[in-house]
């Protein structure tokens, strides 16, 4: 993996609320991103706590491809993923440790789209994001993640 960057960061205060773009966010192991619905355990799936709900990532290239190839305009925050990346092949990070700014995370599994995402965003997005809906990750070290930070293995 080369070096990628963080394009944007998004959190939502509670389940089904619109995602809010932030310039930086504190990541805390075992909790998630400060201010996000899963950090406060008010997310749609908070009743099923798992380490892979701590932070989610999606490639901006995927969002751009939805518009270019399928005519689906999806604002990066509407993807319901926390961190939007550029130049990071997220599918390759399943089962691997990597750095997001100053924070070390572990790629748990792909973040496959669900019906809930489609209800909150755009018709057709569930099918369009199969196997390219991003990555679910566990936070291993605390720290602050900022827009413009690098993403790399190590």
C-alpha positions in Angstrom: 0.0 0.0 0.0 1.3 3.4 -0.9 0.4 6.6 1.0 -3.2 7.8 0.9 -4.9 10.8 2.5 -8.1 11.7 4.4 -10.4 13.7 2.2 -13.1 14.3 4.8 -14.4 13.1 8.2 -18.0 12.6 9.2 -19.9 11.8 12.4 -23.5 11.7 13.3 -24.8 12.5 16.8 -27.4 9.7 16.8 -29.0 7.0 14.7 -30.4 8.1 11.3 -29.3 11.7 11.9 -27.5 13.4 9.0 -23.7 13.1 9.1 -21.8 16.2 10.0 -18.5 17.0 8.4 -15.7 17.8 10.9 -12.0 18.9 10.4 -10.8 16.6 13.1 -12.0 14.0 15.6 -10.6 12.1 18.6 -10.4 8.3 18.2 -10.6 6.2 21.4 -10.0 2.5 21.5 -13.0 0.5 22.5 -15.4 3.5 22.0 -15.0 4.9 18.5 -14.9 8.5 17.3 -15.8 11.1 19.9 -19.2 12.6 19.1 -20.3 9.8 16.8 -23.4 7.8 17.3 -21.5 4.6 18.0 -19.2 6.3 20.5 -22.3 7.4 22.5 -24.0 4.0 21.8 -27.0 5.7 20.0 -26.3 4.2 16.5 -28.8 2.0 14.7 -26.7 -1.1 15.5 -25.4 -0.1 18.9 -27.4 -2.9 20.6 -24.9 -5.2 18.8 -21.6 -3.7 20.0 -18.5 -4.9 18.0 -15.0 -3.5 17.6 -15.7 -3.1 13.8 -18.2 -0.4 14.6 -15.5 2.0 16.0 -14.7 3.6 12.7 -15.6 3.1 9.0 -13.8 4.3 5.9 -14.7 4.6 2.2 -12.8 5.5 -0.9 -13.6 8.8 -2.6 -12.9 7.0 -5.9 -15.9 4.8 -5.2 -18.2 7.7 -4.6 -16.9 9.4 -7.8 -17.4 6.1 -9.8 -21.1 5.9 -8.6 -21.7 9.3 -10.2 -19.7 8.6 -13.3 -20.8 5.1 -14.0 -24.3 4.9 -12.6 -25.5 8.5 -12.3 -25.8 8.1 -8.5 -24.8 11.3 -6.8 -23.8 10.5 -3.2 -22.4 13.1 -1.0 -19.4 11.7 0.9 -21.2 12.1 4.3 -24.3 10.4 2.9 -22.3 7.2 2.6 -22.6 7.0 6.4 -18.9 6.2 6.6 -16.7 8.2 9.0 -13.6 8.7 7.0 -13.4 9.3 3.2 -10.0 8.4 1.7 -8.1 9.0 -1.5 -5.5 6.6 -3.0 -6.1 3.8 -0.4 -7.2 0.4 -1.6 -9.4 -0.3 1.5 -10.4 -3.9 0.6 -6.7 -4.9 0.8 -6.6 -3.7 4.5 -8.9 -6.4 5.9 -6.9 -8.3 8.5 -4.1 -5.7 8.6 -2.9 -2.9 10.9 -2.5 0.6 9.4 -2.2 4.2 10.4 -4.8 6.9 10.0 -3.0 10.0 10.9 -1.5 9.4 14.4 -4.0 6.6 15.1 -3.3 2.8 14.6 -6.4 0.8 13.5 -7.0 -2.7 12.4 -9.1 -3.5 9.3 -11.8 -5.9 10.6 -14.0 -6.5 7.5 -15.6 -5.0 4.5 -18.4 -2.5 5.2 -21.0 -3.9 3.0 -24.0 -1.7 2.3 -27.4 -2.4 3.9 -31.0 -1.4 3.4 -30.7 1.2 6.2 -28.0 3.0 4.2 -30.2 3.0 1.1 -33.2 4.3 3.0 -31.1 7.2 4.3 -29.2 8.0 1.1 -30.1 7.1 -2.5 -32.1 4.4 -4.3 -29.7 1.9 -5.9 -26.8 2.6 -3.5 -27.1 -0.8 -1.7 -26.5 -2.8 -4.9 -23.9 -0.3 -6.3 -21.7 -0.5 -3.2 -21.5 -4.3 -2.9 -17.9 -5.2 -2.2 -16.9 -1.6 -2.4 -18.8 0.0 0.4 -15.6 0.6 2.5 -13.9 -0.9 5.5 -14.9 -1.4 9.2 -12.0 -0.9 11.5 -11.1 -1.2 15.2 -9.2 1.6 16.8 -6.1 0.3 18.5 -4.5 3.6 19.8 -6.0 6.9 20.8 -5.3 10.1 19.0 -6.7 12.8 16.8 -7.5 12.2 13.1 -7.5 15.2 10.9 -8.6 16.0 7.3 -5.4 15.9 5.2 -3.7 13.3 7.4 -1.9 10.4 5.6 -3.0 6.8 5.7 -0.4 4.1 5.4 0.7 0.7 6.7 3.0 0.6 9.7 
